[in-house]
Amino acid sequence: MIYKRNNLFFLSILFFVLLATTIFPKGILRTEGKIIVDADGKEIVFKGIGLGGWLVPEGYMFNMSGFANSPSEIKSKIIGVVGEANAEIIYNNFRKTFITEADIDSIASWGFNNIRLPMHYELLTPRNEPYVYSEYGFEIIDSLVKWCKKNDIYLILDLHAAPGGQSAEPISDYDSRYPSLWENEENKAVDQIENVDQQGQVVVEETAKVKTKAKAAKVTKSVMPVMICLTNLLGILVL
């Protein structure tokens, strides 16, 4: 199911409040010097494991880098063989069975207390549909949150494949056919401006600017909803 939300600020605050009370049964984590502590000030030592390959399939993890490396390449190859409709069935079944509640139970029984979940933004919002969100993607995350809470496991939400490709590596699902926020000058939201202060010294300041060009606006609108949410979510972990 796909639904729209117009108030991005409300969405980001909602994520912060809900996940702060569900992901961490012992309260919000924070740093104290060089250690991480819970709400009671007790030191937390992470013994973690990553759920790589589940929501962001990567070629090297499946020993298929020579055939298809990035998530988009893998999906494209599957579509080329079975068609788009059947590919969706395959992916839906894969997401339901690759990681289940029994797996999280096992991870807890092995002594782990932390799980990192690599995610692809397209699972949460379509590439070319700004302000549109997929309930299906959020339901997957909600299920994992419940399983982790039951097992007293901390969960790190990792936007492994961000809009615009946060790097040119296959693991970020970088696609040169689409504008890159980090390389395309038109899509950069921060410019460096040199000013001279009263003492004649050169002051370099970062000034945020909103680009009005249609190309940049289209990409930025697609990126901001997810980035706002994930900024809040990751902030819970490091504060």
C-alpha positions in Angstrom: 0.0 0.0 0.0 1.3 3.5 -0.9 0.1 6.6 0.9 1.0 10.3 1.0 1.9 12.6 3.8 2.2 16.3 3.3 3.6 17.3 6.6 7.2 16.1 6.7 7.9 17.7 10.0 5.1 15.8 11.6 6.4 12.6 10.1 10.0 13.1 11.4 8.7 13.9 14.9 6.4 10.9 14.8 9.4 8.6 14.0 11.5 10.0 16.7 8.8 9.6 19.4 7.6 6.1 18.4 11.0 4.6 17.8 12.6 6.1 20.9 10.1 4.1 22.9 10.1 0.9 21.0 13.7 0.2 19.8 15.2 0.8 23.2 13.5 -1.0 26.0 16.1 0.3 28.5 15.8 3.9 27.3 17.7 6.2 24.9 21.4 5.5 24.6 23.9 8.3 24.9 27.7 8.7 25.1 29.5 9.4 28.3 33.1 10.1 27.5 34.3 7.1 25.4 31.5 4.7 26.5 27.9 4.2 25.6 25.4 4.2 28.4 21.6 3.6 28.8 19.1 5.8 30.6 20.3 4.5 33.9 23.9 5.4 33.2 24.9 1.7 32.8 27.6 1.0 30.3 26.4 -0.8 27.2 28.9 -2.9 25.2 27.6 -3.7 21.8 27.9 -7.3 20.6 26.5 -6.8 17.2 25.6 -8.5 14.0 24.4 -7.1 10.6 21.5 -8.3 8.5 23.3 -7.7 5.3 21.8 -8.9 2.1 18.2 -8.8 3.3 16.9 -5.4 2.3 20.0 -4.4 0.3 21.1 -7.4 -1.7 24.8 -7.1 -2.6 26.6 -9.2 -5.2 29.7 -10.0 -3.1 27.5 -11.4 -0.3 25.9 -13.9 -2.7 29.1 -14.7 -4.6 27.7 -13.1 -7.8 29.8 -9.9 -8.2 30.9 -10.9 -11.6 27.4 -11.3 -12.8 25.6 -8.5 -10.9 27.0 -6.4 -8.1 24.7 -3.6 -7.0 21.1 -4.1 -5.8 19.7 -2.5 -8.9 21.9 -4.7 -11.1 20.7 -7.9 -9.3 17.1 -6.9 -9.6 17.5 -6.0 -13.3 19.0 -9.4 -14.0 16.1 -11.2 -12.3 13.5 -9.1 -14.2 15.3 -9.9 -17.4 14.8 -13.6 -16.7 11.3 -13.8 -15.2 9.7 -10.5 -15.9 8.8 -7.6 -13.6 5.7 -9.1 -12.0 7.4 -12.4 -11.1 10.4 -10.5 -9.9 8.2 -8.7 -7.4 6.9 -12.1 -6.2 10.4 -13.4 -5.8 11.5 -10.3 -3.8 8.4 -10.3 -1.6 9.0 -14.0 -0.7 12.7 -13.4 -0.2 12.0 -10.5 2.3 9.5 -12.7 4.2 11.8 -15.7 4.6 15.4 -14.4 4.5 15.1 -13.0 8.0 12.3 -14.1 10.4 11.4 -13.9 14.0 13.1 -17.2 14.6 16.4 -15.7 13.3 16.2 -12.8 15.8 15.5 -15.3 18.6 18.6 -17.3 17.6 20.8 -14.1 17.4 19.7 -13.3 21.0 20.4 -16.8 22.2 24.0 -16.5 20.8 24.7 -13.6 23.0 24.3 -10.7 20.6 22.6 -7.5 21.9 22.8 -5.3 18.8 21.5 -5.6 15.2 22.3 -3.3 12.3 19.7 -3.2 9.6 21.0 -2.0 6.2 18.1 -0.4 4.3 17.4 0.8 0.7 15.5 4.0 0.5 13.3 2.7 -2.4 11.7 0.3 0.1 10.3 3.3 1.9 9.7 5.8 -0.9 9.6 5.3 -4.7 12.5 6.9 -6.6 10.3 9.2 -8.8 7.4 9.9 -6.4 8.2 12.6 -3.9 6.3 12.7 -0.7 4.9 9.1 -1.3 5.7 6.4 1.2 5.4 2.6 1.1 3.5 1.1 4.0 5.0 -2.3 3.0 8.5 -1.1 3.7 7.6 0.3 7.1 5.8 -2.9 8.1 9.0 -4.9 7.5 10.9 -2.5 9.8 8.1 -2.5 12.4 8.2 -6.3 12.5 11.9 -6.3 13.1 11.5 -3.7 15.9 9.0 -5.9 17.7 11.3 -9.0 17.4 14.2 -7.0 18.7 12.2 -5.5 21.6 11.0 -9.0 22.6 14.6 -10.2 22.8 16.0 -7.0 24.4 18.2 -6.2 21.4 19.2 -2.7 20.3 18.5 -1.9 16.7 20.5 0.4 14.4 18.7 1.6 11.3 21.3 2.0 8.6 20.3 3.9 5.4 22.8 1.9 3.4 21.5 3.0 0.0 20.6 6.7 0.2 19.0 8.7 -2.5 21.5 10.1 -4.9 24.1 7.5 -4.0 26.2 8.5 -1.0 29.2 7.0 -2.8 30.1 5.6 -6.2 30.3 2.0 -4.8 27.8 -0.7 -5.6 26.9 -1.1 -2.0 25.2 2.3 -2.0 23.3 1.3 -5.3 24.9 4.3 -7.0 23.3 4.8 -10.5 25.1 7.1 -12.9 21.9 7.5 -14.9 20.4 9.6 -12.1 21.6 12.9 -10.6 24.0 12.5 -7.7 23.5 14.9 -4.8 27.2 14.6 -3.9 28.7 15.1 -7.3 26.3 17.2 -9.4 26.9 20.9 -8.8 23.3 21.8 -9.5 22.2 19.5 -6.7 24.6 20.7 -4.0 22.7 22.6 -1.2 25.8 24.0 0.4 28.2 26.5 -1.2 31.4 28.0 0.2 31.4 31.8 0.1 34.6 33.8 0.9 34.1 37.0 2.9 36.6 39.5 4.3 36.0 40.5 7.9 36.8 43.9 9.4 40.4 42.8 10.0 40.9 41.9 6.4 41.0 38.2 7.2 39.4 35.8 4.8 36.5 34.0 6.4 35.1 30.9 4.7 31.6 30.2 5.8 29.1 27.5 4.8 25.8 28.9 3.7 22.9 26.7 3.0 21.0 27.5 -0.2 17.8 26.1 -1.7 18.2 25.5 -5.4 15.2 26.5 -7.5 16.2 24.7 -10.6 13.6 22.1 -11.5 16.2 19.3 -11.8 17.6 19.9 -8.4 14.1 20.4 -6.8 12.9 17.1 -8.1 15.8 15.2 -6.6 15.8 17.1 -3.3 12.1 16.5 -2.8 12.7 12.8 -3.2 15.6 12.8 -0.8 14.5 15.0 2.1 11.6 12.9 3.6 13.8 9.9 4.1 16.9 11.9 5.2 14.9 13.8 7.8 13.5 10.6 9.2 16.8 8.8 9.3 18.6 11.8 10.8 16.2 11.6 13.7 16.5 7.9 14.0 20.3 7.7 14.0 20.3 10.7 16.4 18.7 8.4 19.0 21.6 6.1 18.9 24.5 8.6 19.3 23.1 11.2 21.7 
